[in-house]
Amino acid sequence: MRVPGPVAAAIELAMDDFRPRDVKPHRGATPDEVCMYQRESFNVTTIPGPKGILFVRFTLSPGAR
């Protein structure tokens, strides 16, 4: 799959805001909580908005563990 540069940039900016790279699960986190801290646990969808805006949506991937 090829992702155009502006779309990739929008996804990266949104993911950095949604799930910053340096944030780790707290001590004693459950397996479900640990899953929620992993970026690969999420699917991403983008849709174009007005004036070149891209809306980015993250959803939990089916089967994420």
MODELLER restraints for C-alpha pairs under 7 A, 6 or more apart:
rsr = mdl.restraints
at = mdl.atoms
rsr.add(forms.Gaussian(group=physical.xy_distance, feature=features.Distance(at['CA:10:A'], at['CA:54:A']), mean=6.82, stdev=0.5))
rsr.add(forms.Gaussian(group=physical.xy_distance, feature=features.Distance(at['CA:11:A'], at['CA:56:A']), mean=6.45, stdev=0.5))
rsr.add(forms.Gaussian(group=physical.xy_distance, feature=features.Distance(at['CA:14:A'], at['CA:56:A']), mean=6.79, stdev=0.5))
rsr.add(forms.Gaussian(group=physical.xy_distance, feature=features.Distance(at['CA:19:A'], at['CA:39:A']), mean=6.96, stdev=0.5))
rsr.add(forms.Gaussian(group=physical.xy_distance, feature=features.Distance(at['CA:24:A'], at['CA:37:A']), mean=6.65, stdev=0.5))
rsr.add(forms.Gaussian(group=physical.xy_distance, feature=features.Distance(at['CA:25:A'], at['CA:34:A']), mean=5.75, stdev=0.5))
rsr.add(forms.Gaussian(group=physical.xy_distance, feature=features.Distance(at['CA:25:A'], at['CA:37:A']), mean=6.32, stdev=0.5))
rsr.add(forms.Gaussian(group=physical.xy_distance, feature=features.Distance(at['CA:32:A'], at['CA:65:A']), mean=6.98, stdev=0.5))
rsr.add(forms.Gaussian(group=physical.xy_distance, feature=features.Distance(at['CA:35:A'], at['CA:41:A']), mean=6.42, stdev=0.5))
rsr.add(forms.Gaussian(group=physical.xy_distance, feature=features.Distance(at['CA:35:A'], at['CA:64:A']), mean=6.92, stdev=0.5))
rsr.add(forms.Gaussian(group=physical.xy_distance, feature=features.Distance(at['CA:35:A'], at['CA:65:A']), mean=5.42, stdev=0.5))
rsr.add(forms.Gaussian(group=physical.xy_distance, feature=features.Distance(at['CA:41:A'], at['CA:60:A']), mean=6.00, stdev=0.5))
rsr.add(forms.Gaussian(group=physical.xy_distance, feature=features.Distance(at['CA:41:A'], at['CA:61:A']), mean=5.54, stdev=0.5))
rsr.add(forms.Gaussian(group=physical.xy_distance, feature=features.Distance(at['CA:41:A'], at['CA:64:A']), mean=5.15, stdev=0.5))
rsr.add(forms.Gaussian(group=physical.xy_distance, feature=features.Distance(at['CA:42:A'], at['CA:58:A']), mean=5.96, stdev=0.5))
rsr.add(forms.Gaussian(group=physical.xy_distance, feature=features.Distance(at['CA:42:A'], at['CA:59:A']), mean=5.38, stdev=0.5))
rsr.add(forms.Gaussian(group=physical.xy_distance, feature=features.Distance(at['CA:42:A'], at['CA:60:A']), mean=4.51, stdev=0.5))
rsr.add(forms.Gaussian(group=physical.xy_distance, feature=features.Distance(at['CA:42:A'], at['CA:61:A']), mean=4.86, stdev=0.5))
rsr.add(forms.Gaussian(group=physical.xy_distance, feature=features.Distance(at['CA:43:A'], at['CA:58:A']), mean=5.65, stdev=0.5))
rsr.add(forms.Gaussian(group=physical.xy_distance, feature=features.Distance(at['CA:43:A'], at['CA:59:A']), mean=5.30, stdev=0.5))
rsr.add(forms.Gaussian(group=physical.xy_distance, feature=features.Distance(at['CA:43:A'], at['CA:60:A']), mean=6.16, stdev=0.5))
rsr.add(forms.Gaussian(group=physical.xy_distance, feature=features.Distance(at['CA:43:A'], at['CA:61:A']), mean=5.34, stdev=0.5))
rsr.add(forms.Gaussian(group=physical.xy_distance, feature=features.Distance(at['CA:44:A'], at['CA:56:A']), mean=6.93, stdev=0.5))
rsr.add(forms.Gaussian(group=physical.xy_distance, feature=features.Distance(at['CA:44:A'], at['CA:57:A']), mean=5.64, stdev=0.5))
rsr.add(forms.Gaussian(group=physical.xy_distance, feature=features.Distance(at['CA:44:A'], at['CA:58:A']), mean=4.69, stdev=0.5))
rsr.add(forms.Gaussian(group=physical.xy_distance, feature=features.Distance(at['CA:44:A'], at['CA:59:A']), mean=6.52, stdev=0.5))
rsr.add(forms.Gaussian(group=physical.xy_distance, feature=features.Distance(at['CA:45:A'], at['CA:56:A']), mean=5.80, stdev=0.5))
rsr.add(forms.Gaussian(group=physical.xy_distance, feature=features.Distance(at['CA:45:A'], at['CA:57:A']), mean=5.15, stdev=0.5))
rsr.add(forms.Gaussian(group=physical.xy_distance, feature=features.Distance(at['CA:45:A'], at['CA:58:A']), mean=6.56, stdev=0.5))
rsr.add(forms.Gaussian(group=physical.xy_distance, feature=features.Distance(at['CA:46:A'], at['CA:54:A']), mean=6.36, stdev=0.5))
rsr.add(forms.Gaussian(group=physical.xy_distance, feature=features.Distance(at['CA:46:A'], at['CA:55:A']), mean=5.42, stdev=0.5))
rsr.add(forms.Gaussian(group=physical.xy_distance, feature=features.Distance(at['CA:46:A'], at['CA:56:A']), mean=4.53, stdev=0.5))
rsr.add(forms.Gaussian(group=physical.xy_distance, feature=features.Distance(at['CA:46:A'], at['CA:57:A']), mean=6.27, stdev=0.5))
rsr.add(forms.Gaussian(group=physical.xy_distance, feature=features.Distance(at['CA:47:A'], at['CA:54:A']), mean=5.75, stdev=0.5))
rsr.add(forms.Gaussian(group=physical.xy_distance, feature=features.Distance(at['CA:47:A'], at['CA:55:A']), mean=5.26, stdev=0.5))
rsr.add(forms.Gaussian(group=physical.xy_distance, feature=features.Distance(at['CA:47:A'], at['CA:56:A']), mean=6.78, stdev=0.5))
rsr.add(forms.Gaussian(group=physical.xy_distance, feature=features.Distance(at['CA:48:A'], at['CA:54:A']), mean=4.64, stdev=0.5))
rsr.add(forms.Gaussian(group=physical.xy_distance, feature=features.Distance(at['CA:48:A'], at['CA:55:A']), mean=6.19, stdev=0.5))
rsr.add(forms.Gaussian(group=physical.xy_distance, feature=features.Distance(at['CA:49:A'], at['CA:55:A']), mean=6.42, stdev=0.5))
